[in-house]
């Protein structure tokens, strides 16, 4: 499903989980908020897992940044287990419906001039059994910032 671009969006993804995607997204938003304040900037994370272990990214962004969004607008789909979403969904006896994710993305595109989209895990991480983060980037025609660690 292709989504028309009403605003400019940028995908911040990584080579793996825990490489700093959230910190880079937060830094980019903070820079824009300070130096490009005439523009409206939003953050979107399609889904997250592991909220039983730590605070979810939607809540984190809303608690640490002066966003004009709710936590559920930042991240519309959450799973408690710290696993890939399709596995976490199965454990919770849920299915992953991407339609509300796409709808939230469209709504945010209408509200903001720029939208920072934080991926889950790495670029090849599954969002569903059929879709990876790379598939989402291709479908939404998102330019990518790839976050990697030096090890």
C-alpha positions in Angstrom: 0.0 0.0 0.0 1.5 3.3 -1.1 0.8 6.4 1.0 0.8 9.8 -0.6 3.3 12.2 0.8 1.6 15.3 2.3 4.7 16.1 4.3 8.3 15.1 4.2 9.1 11.9 6.2 12.3 10.3 7.2 12.8 6.8 8.5 15.4 6.3 11.2 16.3 2.6 11.3 19.2 0.6 12.4 21.3 -2.4 11.8 19.9 -4.1 14.9 17.9 -3.3 18.0 19.5 -1.2 20.7 21.8 0.8 18.4 20.4 4.2 19.3 17.5 4.8 16.9 15.5 6.5 19.6 18.3 8.7 20.7 19.0 9.8 17.1 15.3 10.4 16.5 15.1 12.5 19.7 18.2 14.5 18.7 16.9 15.2 15.2 13.5 16.3 16.6 15.2 18.5 19.3 17.5 20.1 16.7 14.5 20.9 14.5 12.4 22.2 17.4 15.2 24.6 18.3 16.5 25.7 14.9 13.5 25.1 12.6 10.7 26.1 15.0 8.7 27.7 12.2 8.0 24.1 10.9 5.8 21.5 12.5 7.7 18.3 13.4 6.2 15.0 14.5 7.5 11.6 15.5 5.9 8.3 14.5 6.9 4.7 15.5 4.5 2.3 13.8 4.8 -0.3 16.6 7.0 -1.4 19.5 7.5 -4.4 21.7 9.0 -4.9 25.1 6.8 -2.5 27.0 6.7 -4.9 30.0 10.5 -4.5 30.3 10.9 -0.8 29.8 8.9 2.4 29.0 7.6 2.4 25.5 9.0 4.9 23.0 5.7 6.6 22.6 5.6 7.4 26.3 9.3 8.2 26.3 9.0 10.8 23.6 5.9 12.4 25.2 7.6 12.6 28.6 10.9 14.0 27.3 9.9 16.3 24.4 7.2 19.0 24.1 5.4 17.1 21.4 2.0 18.1 20.1 1.0 14.4 20.0 -0.2 11.7 22.4 1.8 8.6 23.1 -0.7 6.5 21.1 -0.3 8.9 18.1 3.5 8.5 18.3 3.2 4.7 18.6 -0.2 3.2 17.8 0.6 -0.5 18.3 2.5 -2.0 21.4 3.3 -5.5 22.6 4.6 -6.4 26.1 7.1 -9.1 25.2 10.6 -7.9 24.1 10.4 -9.9 20.9 9.8 -9.3 17.2 6.2 -8.0 16.8 4.8 -11.1 15.0 6.1 -13.4 17.8 5.0 -11.0 20.6 1.5 -10.7 19.0 1.2 -14.5 18.9 2.2 -14.8 22.6 -0.5 -12.2 23.4 -3.0 -14.0 21.1 -3.4 -10.9 18.9 -3.0 -10.3 15.2 -1.2 -7.3 13.7 -3.5 -5.1 11.7 -1.5 -2.5 9.8 -4.5 -0.5 8.7 -4.7 1.6 12.0 -0.9 2.1 11.7 -1.3 3.4 8.1 -4.3 5.6 9.2 -2.3 7.1 12.1 0.6 7.8 9.7 -1.7 9.6 7.2 -3.2 11.7 10.0 0.2 12.8 11.2 1.2 13.6 7.7 -1.7 16.0 7.5 -0.7 17.7 10.8 3.0 18.0 10.4 5.5 19.5 7.8 8.1 16.8 8.7 7.6 13.4 10.3 10.5 11.4 11.8 9.5 7.7 11.6 11.4 5.4 13.9 11.7 1.8 12.8 11.7 -1.3 15.0 14.8 -3.4 15.3 16.8 -3.4 12.1 15.9 -2.7 8.5 15.2 -6.4 8.0 13.1 -6.8 11.2 9.7 -8.2 10.7 6.7 -6.0 11.4 4.3 -8.8 10.5 5.0 -12.2 9.1 4.8 -10.6 5.6 6.3 -7.2 6.1 9.7 -6.0 7.2 10.8 -2.5 8.1 12.4 -2.4 4.6 9.1 -3.2 3.0 7.5 -0.4 4.9 10.2 2.0 3.8 9.7 1.0 0.2 5.8 1.2 0.3 5.9 4.6 2.0 8.8 5.8 -0.2 10.8 6.9 2.9 14.4 8.1 2.7 16.5 6.3 5.3 18.9 7.2 8.0 20.7 3.9 9.0 22.0 3.9 12.6 24.9 1.6 13.3 27.3 1.0 16.1 31.1 0.8 15.8 32.2 -2.5 17.4 
